[in-house]
Structure formats: structure tokens, C-alpha cells
């Protein structure tokens, strides 16, 4: 009985806020349904319908009362993602969101922190991340043996190693610049002088 009285009083005290919530929630829910695309529309059709909904939201945002600014923000954020929002309807098996990918990266960082004791990701992840992340993902599928490694494409392996070494060298150069910018720039100027002057 006491809980019912509290709920009744709460609903009465917030009654003026509910119409705005109902309008704004209706629009956001409609946008979510359009993007879920259970009807199987093409990317162009989804784009056109969402564009119409955003236009209606802009025209009638005053109906959202105190949530008008939130509706405006929702439309602005949606427009900022516009260029990449509809690829998933044209490319088979492309997920609508990158939540699974973010979860994968998060799990990788978590396991790396547990294994190394570091609180932040290792700097080498920037350089060798393309190979390490792929290895982490594929080894979850099945165990690999020496025979699997021996059967790999040696040229592709060499190309990957060269790419990783180039990235490592770029990283070393950045470290040299941060350690002593004046000396690094002086060395570059000296090299430039050798290139410009005739032999």
C-alpha cells in the first residue's frame, strides 16, 4: 500500500514531464526500428526514411518540450555518422554496429594486462597489433601446430614482416624526435643539405 502511494505521488509530481518523454522516446524508438530494418529494405530506402524522420524531428522538436535540445543533439550525432550508417544494408554479413569488435579489442587488452601486469596497452601493440590481434583471434578457433606454420605462404609472411619492420622503424624515429627534437631536426637539415648541394 505504501509503495503504491509512493508511485502515485511520483507520477503526479512528474506528470508535466511525461508528454515530452513520450514524444522524444517515440522518435528515438522509430529511428531504432528503421535501423533494425526487419522489413529488409535497401540501404537507400532506410536512408530516405531516416532522413524523413530526422526532418520531422527538426520541424516538430518544440513538441518535445524540455527535451528539444536532446532531440537536436540526437539528430546532429546521427548526421555525423551518416556516411557510414548504411553500408551494412548493402554488404552481406556486415554487422550494423561495431559493438562486437569493441568487445573483442577490450577482451584483448584485458588479457594482455593480465599476462603482462601492465595497466595500459603495450606500445608494441601499435606496431604489431595487426599481426597480434589476428593471431589472438585465430588461435581461439583451434590450436595450431608447427605443421600449420610450415605450410604458410613464405612470401606473404616476408611481406608482413617487412611491413611490421617499417612500422617499428617509424616508431623508433618518433622516439628519437621526442627525446631530442633539436638534434633530430639538425640531422635532417644536414641530410637535406647533402641532397641539395651538387657533388
N, C-alpha and C positions, 0 to 999 in steps of 0.2 A: 504494500500500500504506500509506504514511504517512497520507494523507488518510482512508483507511478506518479506520485505528486511531484517529485523532482523533475521527471521527464516532462510532465505537463507544464511546469513553471519554466523549464529551459526552452521548450518550444514556443511558449508565449513570449518570453523575453527576446527570442531571436526571430520572431515571425517576420519582421521587416526585412531580414536578410535573405530569406528563402527564395523570393521571386528572382533575385539576381543570380543566386546559385543555380536555380533551375534552368534559367536561360543559358548561362555560361556552360554548365555541365552538358546541356543538350547539344550545344555546338561542338564541344570537345568530343563528346561521345559519337556524334555523327562523323566527325573527322576520323576518329579511330575506326569506325565501321567502313568508311570509304577506303582507308589504307589497308585494312584487313582483306578487302577485295574478295569476299567469299563468293561473289557473283562471277568471278573470273574475267573481269573487264581487262581491256588492254591498258598499257601504261598511259597512252594518250587520253583514254576515257577517264581514267582515275584522275589524271592531271586536270582535265577540264572540269570534272565535278568538284574537286577540291578547290580549284581556283574560284569556282562559283560560290562555294561555301565561304571562302575567305572574303570574297567581295561582299556577301550578305552580312558577314560578321562586322566588316568595316562600316557598312551602311547603318546597321542597327545596333552598334555597340553600346549606345546610350541605354538600350533596353536591359543591359547587364548591370546597370546601376553602379554600385561601388566596385564592381569587378570589371568595369570598362577598360581600365588600364591593363588588367591582366589579359583580357581578350586581345587588346592591341599588341601586347608582348607575345602572346601565343602566335598571332599572325606574323609578326616580324621574325620570330625564330623559325617558323615553318618556311617562310620565304628564304631565309638564309640557307636552309638545307635543300632548297628547291631543285638545284641542278642534279643532285644525286638521289633524289627521293623516289624516282620511278623506274630505275634500272631493273629492280627486282622483278618487275612485271614482264620485262622483255627477255631477260636472261634466265633460262631454266635452272632451277635449284639454287639460285642466288637468294640468300636469306634477306628478309625485309629489314632486319636490324643487325647491328654488329655486336649484340649482347653476348652471343656465344664466343665470338672472337675475343672480346674483352675479358670474358671469364677464363679463356684459355691463357691469355697473357698474364692475368692475375695469378692463376694457378702456377704458371712457370716461375713468376717472381717469388711466390710463396715457397716453392720447393727449393729454389736457388738460395733463398735466405736461410732456410732450414739446413741446407747442405753446407753452406759456407760460413754461416754465422753473421753475415753482413746485414745491416739494417736497410741498405739501399741496393739497387741493382748494380752488378759489377760493370765497370766501364767497358769491359771487353764485349758486353752484350751488344753495344752499338756497332762494333766492328764485326763480330762473328755471329750476330743474332740470327741472320738468315739461315745459317747452317745449324746453329744450336737449337733454335726453335723447331726447325723441321725434324731434326734428329729426335728431339723430345717428343714430338707428336707421333712420329712413325714408330718409335720403339714402344709406344703404348699399344699399338695394334698387335704386334707379335715380337717375339725375341729374334735377334739376328745372330748369325754365326759368321765365322771367318770366311766360309764359302760364299756367303751373300756378298761380303765386301770384296772378295776376289773377282766376283762376276760383274762388278760395276764398270761403267764406261770410263776408261782411264782419261780420255781427252776431256770429258765433261768434268771429271774430278780435278784435273790440272787447271782448267779454266776457272773453276770455283776457287781453287787455292790462289790463283793469280789475282782474282777479284778481292779476296779477303786480304791478301798481302798489300794490295793497293790501298784498301781502306785503312789498314794498320799504319802504312806509311803516312797517309793523310793525318791520322790521329797523332802520330809522333811529331809531325810538323806543327800541328796546332799546339802541342805541349811545349815545343821549343819557343814558339812565339809568346805564349803566356809566361814562360819562365824568364825570358829576357827579350822584350819587344825591340829594344834599340839595337841590340846585336843582330837579331834576326833581320830587321829591315836594312841594316848596314850591309849585311851579307848579300841580300837581294839586290841592293843598289850596285854593289861591286860586280855581281854577276851580270847585271843589266849593262854596266859599263863595258864589260868584256864583249858582250854581244853587239853593242852599238859601234865600238871603235873598230876601224878596219885593221886587219892583220899586218 
